[in-house]
Amino acid sequence: MSMNGIDISRWQAGIDLAAVPCEFVVIKATEGTTYVNPYCDQHFRQAAELGKKLGVYHFAGGGNAAAEADYFVRNIRGYVGRAMLVLDFEIQDMAEGAAWSKQWLDRVYELTKVKPVIYMSNYMVNHLDWSAVAKAGYPLWNAYYYAYGTPMGYNPQAPLPERLGAWGKALLYQYTSEGRLAGYNGYLDLDVFYGSPGDWDGYVKAEGTVDPTPDPTPQPQPTITYRIRPGDTLGGIAARYGTTVATLAQLNGIADPNRIYAGQVIRIPVGSTHPVEPVYYVVRRGDTLGGIARRFGTTYQRLAQLNGIRNPNLIYVGQRLRVR
């Protein structure tokens, strides 16, 4: 038996999970030690009300592994026992990545008594020695786009890569980032879980008692205020401060992003009062998009979006990329 589902982050801020067919939803909760997805709790609550199986994930920042694990657990404590816990590891040029990941996984297990799942690309599965992670019982969520560039719906029979590293099998498989489903006007990551709803619950339950008292709602990002000037647009303000129109609209209760007025005071979710100026980088021999992303403290998905790159594996020497 298998189940079809999706994984989402703030990029799917406006998704209505009641309109999208899915048996499970895995939601980005945190990244590094400073970022909380402002839509995590909203999406979690809706999915829970709809009876979906749930997961929450932490995007590895590559800093102190224990500190990142503590930050994740602190922000998702109220979800423990209700959702699968996941580490999203995408740092391609981190030689000690397997050891870093095991430290994170061990720490989360110590704090929650739940065995987390680890997500990574099939390249990473076979690039590092993950035997200690697999032996410790942390299941694999494998990502491999077998038909890159081809939009598709669910395909629970999507062909898994032959090589699955130290695990030899996968618990979940993300087989496309170009999924198209009814009820959502955009691409989605599509996944298959190799098991039943009862099997999913087995990866959710904690071993022993977990203190459920901390606030289950992720802590909001700090905000600053901004007074709109003549000629401003919400899109221009969002770009200037490194956020999105959807985030500003939700934070300020703006129903129509095209209708703002001079003198209006809005809140902006940033940690600095200084606007973000574009920063560019020229690709050098041996660079990868993942490596560049790590160097500048971002993700390869963000760089791909900023630069209109459809295939993250195709960049060339001399290419000028916006990195911030």
C-alpha positions, 0 to 999 in steps of 0.5 A, a space after each residue: 500500500 502507498 499514500 500520495 502527498 505533498 510537501 510545502 513551505 512559505 512558497 505555497 502560502 496561499 494554498 487551500 488544502 481543502 481543495 488539493 487532493 492529498 493524503 498527507 502534507 509535510 510542512 516546512 517549520 524552521 531553517 537554521 536557528 533564525 527562521 520560522 515559516 510564518 505559514 506553518 501553523 496555519 497550514 498545519 491546523 487546516 491539514 489536521 482539521 481535514 484529517 490529513 497525515 502530517 509532517 514538519 521539517 527543518 531545512 538544514 542550515 549547516 551551523 551548529 547541529 545541536 543548536 539547529 535541532 534545539 531550535 526546531 524542537 522548540 518551535 514544533 514541540 506542540 506537533 510532537 506526537 501529531 506529525 512525522 519529524 523530518 530533516 531536509 539536508 541539501 548541503 551538497 559541499 559539506 564533507 561532514 554532512 552525514 556526521 552533522 545530520 546524525 548529530 541533528 537526528 540524535 538530538 531531536 530523538 533525545 528531545 522528543 523520543 521520535 525517530 526523525 526521517 531524513 530527506 535528501 537528493 539521490 545524489 547525496 544518498 550516494 555521495 556520502 557514507 550514511 551507514 551510521 545514520 541508516 544503522 541508527 534507524 533513521 528512515 530515508 526520504 529520497 528525492 529524484 526527478 525521474 522525468 525532469 521538465 515534465 509536469 505531472 500528477 500523482 504517480 505512486 509507481 514512479 521508478 525509484 533509482 536503483 542505488 539507495 545508498 546505505 538504506 537500500 530502500 526509501 520510506 518516502 520518495 519525492 519524484 517531481 517538483 513540477 506536480 500539477 494538482 486540481 485546486 492549486 494554480 502552480 507547481 507542487 512537490 509530489 511524494 509517495 509514502 510506501 505504507 498505510 495510514 497506520 504505518 505513518 502513525 508509527 513514525 509519528 508516535 513518541 517512545 515514552 512521554 513528551 511534555 506537550 506544554 510549550 506553545 505549538 505555534 511557531 514563534 513569529 518573525 520580528 517586524 518593523 514598521 514602514 510608512 508607504 510613500 507616493 509611488 510605492 507598490 506592495 511588490 516593490 516594498 517586498 522586493 526592497 525588504 527581501 520578502 513577498 507580496 503574499 507575506 506582507 498582505 497576510 501580515 497586514 490584512 490587505 485583501 487586495 495587494 494592488 490597493 495601498 495608499 500613501 501614509 499607510 503604515 504596514 509591518 514588514 517581517 525582517 530582522 533589519 531596518 535596512 532594505 535588501 540590496 541585490 547581491 550578485 555572484 559570477 559562477 566559477 569553475 567547479 561551482 554548483 548551485 547548492 555550493 553557492 547557496 551555502 556560501 551565501 546562506 540561502 538555498 538552491 531553490 531560492 537561487 533558482 527562483 531568483 534567476 529563472 533557472 529551471 534545472 539547478 544542475 545546469 549553470 555555467 562559468 561566467 554566469 552572473 547570478 543574483 544571490 540576495 
